Amino acid sequence: MDFVLYNAPQSTCSQRVRYMLHAKGLAFEEKKLDLFSGDQLKPDYLAINPNGVVPALVHDGRPVIDSAVILEYLEDIFPDIATMRPVDPMGAAQVRAMMRFIDEVPTPAIRIPSYNRAFLPHFQAMSDQEFQALCDSKPLRREFLMRMGRTGFPQADMDEALGRLRRGVERLDRWIDESGGPWTMGKALSLADIAVMPVVVRMDDINLGHLWDGLPRVQSWLEYIRETAPFRPTYYHGALLTEKYPHLADLKKQRAKAI
Ligand SMILES: N[C@@H](CCC(=O)N[C@@H](CS)C(=O)NCC(=O)O)C(=O)O
């Protein structure tokens, strides 16, 4: 068994897969791509993932792409180690429906505050032509980047994204409540917990933790998942935005003082 993970430390989609590999106890070679230098758009990588995004997991020489697909793939090949999806088809369908919701609602939404609050300066020194060429080079994110431009997403987009994030944590709260907790599917961690983890961790990291005010189950869930063994090797130093962008760390400290 040979696993090579192409990923980036701070990429939320990559964090899902790192967590899953650690949870299953699988050794892997980690290749770190620098997303702001365009490693993900180089021909060698596009041959592995034509979407030009991370992560990609190469298993015995064959690529598997898209983080949710990779989670399912690892569960399919190692169903008996740290089982993350019920074996019965109805239970499996429930987990998959949660994962779809996560990838429809909160996952795309977290990109907007992440870019506005952290990544925007990477693009601001570019000329119009350079920026347009960069947008045009992105198979998946061309229009997303063009909408952001060099001034950031407009307030209306931010408001919409925060609304979607709030709906995301409300749904997480309901899943925990309905299953009896502490996880989305009850007593055992599931693929849905892993799929939503990086969004909630990122929200906390970029000072959006107030979005689960009044939902203490979500705060407890975050504390529990941080205590699980795969969390620490997944979030090695440099995986959080506050570890790289000092202004975000300052914001977080100010909020901590205020409460
Ligand atoms: N649906 C894909 C999305 C992957 C994705 O958006 N990756 C981001 C990092 S989290 C990326 O590589 N962005 C690079 C870019 O936009 O150029 C997955 O879940 O794997």
The ligand as an SDF file (V2000), in Angstrom:
LIG
                    3D

 20 19  0  0  0  0  0  0  0  0999 V2000
  -14.3770   19.8800   -4.0730 N   0  0  0  0  0  0  0  0  0  0  0  0
  -12.9470   19.9250   -3.9610 C   0  0  0  0  0  0  0  0  0  0  0  0
  -12.5160   21.3530   -3.7170 C   0  0  0  0  0  0  0  0  0  0  0  0
  -11.0320   21.4590   -3.4930 C   0  0  0  0  0  0  0  0  0  0  0  0
  -10.5870   22.9030   -3.2640 C   0  0  0  0  0  0  0  0  0  0  0  0
  -11.3310   23.8620   -3.4420 O   0  0  0  0  0  0  0  0  0  0  0  0
   -9.3210   23.0600   -2.8410 N   0  0  0  0  0  0  0  0  0  0  0  0
   -8.7830   24.3670   -2.5580 C   0  0  0  0  0  0  0  0  0  0  0  0
   -8.1330   24.3930   -1.1940 C   0  0  0  0  0  0  0  0  0  0  0  0
   -9.2860   23.9940    0.0960 S   0  0  0  0  0  0  0  0  0  0  0  0
   -7.6880   24.6720   -3.5780 C   0  0  0  0  0  0  0  0  0  0  0  0
   -6.9020   23.8250   -3.9210 O   0  0  0  0  0  0  0  0  0  0  0  0
   -7.6210   25.9230   -4.0660 N   0  0  0  0  0  0  0  0  0  0  0  0
   -6.6060   26.3200   -4.9680 C   0  0  0  0  0  0  0  0  0  0  0  0
   -7.0560   27.3540   -5.9330 C   0  0  0  0  0  0  0  0  0  0  0  0
   -8.1630   27.8780   -5.7990 O   0  0  0  0  0  0  0  0  0  0  0  0
   -6.2810   27.6290   -6.8620 O   0  0  0  0  0  0  0  0  0  0  0  0
  -12.4910   18.9820   -2.8300 C   0  0  0  0  0  0  0  0  0  0  0  0
  -13.2430   18.8660   -1.8610 O   0  0  0  0  0  0  0  0  0  0  0  0
  -11.4270   18.3830   -2.9290 O   0  0  0  0  0  0  0  0  0  0  0  0
  1  2  1  0
  2  3  1  0
  2 18  1  0
  3  4  1  0
  4  5  1  0
  5  6  2  0
  5  7  1  0
  7  8  1  0
  8  9  1  0
  8 11  1  0
  9 10  1  0
 11 12  2  0
 11 13  1  0
 13 14  1  0
 14 15  1  0
 15 16  2  0
 15 17  1  0
 18 19  2  0
 18 20  1  0
M  END
$$$$
